[in-house]
Amino acid sequence: MTRRGFSLVEVMIAVVILTVGILALAGTSARVVRMISQGGRLGGASLVAEGRFEILRATSCATLTSGSTVEGPYTIRWTVATSGYLRTVGLTVAYVTGGATRTDSYVTSISCAT
């Protein structure tokens, strides 16, 4: 007599393959969540740097000096170098991500010609 259907071995192999796939998906999703979180912090650091540059651009050139501040989870430090009518501002933003401190660097120039 011919029987149709799956044998017990075929079903067990299918369950093992399905389990491996689900475990791989779970591991990948955890990594994606970490990457999204790190991307959010990196974007926040860029926004903080942009905001500080705007504040420094609005400051008169005579009073433009190096300094540092803390805004939320971000520590911001900037240096001002003078060359004639040009001020070069180097800015670093430090923050904790993934248990380690990351530092991003930005540079801009401010013209003080009137």
N, C-alpha and C positions, 0 to 999 in steps of 0.2 A: 504494500500500500504506500502511495506517495503522500508525504505530509508536506504542507506548506507552512512557512513561518520562519522564525529565527531560532537558532539553537542557543543554549545557555551561554556557551563560550562567546558567541557573537554579541550577545547582549552585554556580557561583562566587559568585553573589549571596547564597545561603544561607550559604556559608562566611564571607563578609565580615560578614554580620549576626551570625553566631555568634561571630566573633572580637571584634567590637565589644562584644557582651554579656559575654563572658568578661573582657575588659580592664576594663570598668566594674565588674564584680563584684570583680575583684582590687583596684582602687582603693578601693572601698567597704570591703572587708574590712580593708585597712590602716588606714583611718580608724577603724573600729570597734575595732580592737586598741588604737590610741592613746587612744580615749575610755575604754575599760575600764581601761587603765593609769592615766589621770588620775583616774578614779573611785576606784580603789584608794588612790591617794595622798590624795585628799580625805577618804575614809572613815578612813584612818589618822590624818589631822590631827584629825578630829573625836574619835576615840578618845583621842588624846594630850591634847587639850584637856579632855575629860571626866575623864580620870585626874588631870590637874593640878588641876582644880577640886575633885575629891574630896580630894586632899592638902591643899589650902588650906582646905577646910571642916573638916578634922580638926585643923588648926593652931589654937592658942589665939588669941583675938582680940588679946591683948596683944603677941604676937610676929608677927602677920600683916603682912608688908611686901612691897613690890614686889621683883621679881627677874627672873632669866632662867636658862635651862638649855638644853641640847641633848640630845635623845633620838633617836638614830638619825639619819635625814635631816631631822628637824624641829627648828627653833630656836623656842623658846617664850619669850615675854616677857609679864610681867603687871604691872599697876599696881593698887594698892589705894588707894581713896579712902574716907575716913571721914566719916560724917555721923551723929552721935549713936551709936545702937546698931547702925547699919547699915554694912556694909563693901561697897562696890561694886568688884568685881574685873573689870578689862578685860584680856583675854588675846588675844595674837596668836600665830599659828602660821605660820612661814615655811618654805617648802620649794621645791625646784626641780622644775618640771614643764614638759616641752616646751622645754627650754633656757632658760626664764625663771623667775624667782623669783616665787612666788605667796604672798600673805599673806592668811590668813583671820582674821577677828576674832570674838571671842565675849565676852559680858558676863554676869555673874551677880551676885546679891546674897547676902551672908551676914549673918544676924542674929546679933548678939552679946549679945542680951538674955538675962539669966539668970533 
